[in-house]
């Protein structure tokens, strides 16, 4: 009966929990650093990958260029720098900074004129970074050159080049900027959810296992407060830090989007202010659920250290689960998935990140389910506080 | 008045308290003595409602602790075997928050804080966070928290452990003043001179039951000993007390 009664003394209890949480510098820095780290890393990796793919030039050394004087000029193009080299071993040239070495044999010109398909020797170091990309660049250039030569030779002999091309493959990409964005940004919801776990970890351990170890939890339990209010106040305080972490991460991500080369990837930034606010709001019930689950696990652990270990493992579990669901290509489009915490938030975030809309009704239903689980966990936690083993009495 | 009636308690099948019964009168200081493992802390935790008794009951005034724990907690001030401080709060914040949790507000809250600040000489510590406080300072703040709402019953578990002379004197002075004001005080201790000086009544526990009770003088008369320490040894250890003493003296440090 006591546990259902609301006590006005919850206000000082809440204030106590919030002061304790927000003055814990270690926990605060951990939350802020992780929240900012992943958007910065994501932006950095995207910029790096695009820059590497679009701006990096392949250096090609051409040995025996005098045997095909025009080839050097015809191979040259954007991202392919060709240098005729009089002498040197291919291995030495690769060591000297060339990505590829193309060697033309002495009889290249004669065999070419006699239609004997003279060989071209391409040397590369497959263990070097960018070797594959360099080879791809050169193959592209050589293929188009080869097509040109074949077409000229056929035309000179009065044969229509189309005879050697029974069809023409035309590729039409039907993806939209949104769907391309969803592919690129697929990992972001999982990382935002991970931020919730990481940002609230230190505080949840400190306020539960930590307080139990310092015996200050005992002092709190001696106050005329229902046990559910103790758990609820701790949950709200811990969730506030986790939520702050995810809000910071969203803000940093949105702020970094203009500097990310999304256009080069064919993605348009579609996140609106409303979408950003919605992302923040729909993470709030999940922040509460994460906080209360962490507190319950920490309370049932045998020590502060044990709680840290258990929660460190726990924070990897949901993100792994989401990745497995993604990798297994489980169809999550069924609306009932929106009633499953974590999966629901992942789906909503995915949609909002690329500017798609989400069903308000399903978001409310999913959030309500999440809050019901929070209430059940608080009730369970209130029972746990009455366990004698919690106070070390066994 | 605190009344403990026929309390039984066991942990994992091991009995800790057997048919424990005693009363602590109002306006008196009662000391609870016992060897380590005698059941003192369990007894105090049952009185405060932190643990439940397997059978029997505890009354604070006319409030049954198990039936109405909220009302019981409003009448209780407890200083446990650790101070239970929050190191990121200042003393002022800590005491104010706990006073508000006990239902104080407005003028009554201000008055209670001012009063406890001067009574326990907390002026220098008032705006400092409790991290880095000495044992004496921590005990003073903990005692202030237990007293800020003027409880009718005060429970202390080994309150002078680790205190320096000045802090112990302040604690003794405070307890004597509270006794004069009519507060019911129950404390556990191993320091016999302190118990002899402070207590109106002494309860001796052994094996989970009360084996002796009365004023220090009555206990001495009953056991035929000269002082409280000998009386305690005779009651708590019985005939084996001397052997136990010798065994402990022989044991390597």
Boltz contact constraints between the chains, C-beta under 6 A:
constraints:
  - contact:
      token1: [A, 2]
      token2: [B, 70]
      max_distance: 6.0
  - contact:
      token1: [A, 9]
      token2: [B, 101]
      max_distance: 6.0
  - contact:
      token1: [A, 12]
      token2: [B, 97]
      max_distance: 6.0
  - contact:
      token1: [A, 12]
      token2: [B, 100]
      max_distance: 6.0
  - contact:
      token1: [A, 12]
      token2: [B, 101]
      max_distance: 6.0
  - contact:
      token1: [A, 16]
      token2: [B, 97]
      max_distance: 6.0
  - contact:
      token1: [A, 20]
      token2: [B, 86]
      max_distance: 6.0
  - contact:
      token1: [A, 20]
      token2: [B, 88]
      max_distance: 6.0
  - contact:
      token1: [A, 23]
      token2: [B, 88]
      max_distance: 6.0
  - contact:
      token1: [A, 215]
      token2: [B, 82]
      max_distance: 6.0
  - contact:
      token1: [A, 215]
      token2: [B, 84]
      max_distance: 6.0
  - contact:
      token1: [A, 216]
      token2: [B, 84]
      max_distance: 6.0
  - contact:
      token1: [A, 216]
      token2: [B, 86]
      max_distance: 6.0
  - contact:
      token1: [A, 218]
      token2: [B, 80]
      max_distance: 6.0
  - contact:
      token1: [A, 219]
      token2: [B, 84]
      max_distance: 6.0
  - contact:
      token1: [A, 222]
      token2: [B, 48]
      max_distance: 6.0
  - contact:
      token1: [A, 222]
      token2: [B, 73]
      max_distance: 6.0
  - contact:
      token1: [A, 222]
      token2: [B, 78]
      max_distance: 6.0
  - contact:
      token1: [A, 223]
      token2: [B, 101]
      max_distance: 6.0
  - contact:
      token1: [A, 224]
      token2: [B, 70]
      max_distance: 6.0
  - contact:
      token1: [A, 224]
      token2: [B, 73]
      max_distance: 6.0
  - contact:
      token1: [A, 224]
      token2: [B, 74]
      max_distance: 6.0
  - contact:
      token1: [A, 388]
      token2: [B, 51]
      max_distance: 6.0
  - contact:
      token1: [A, 393]
      token2: [B, 51]
      max_distance: 6.0
  - contact:
      token1: [A, 394]
      token2: [B, 11]
      max_distance: 6.0
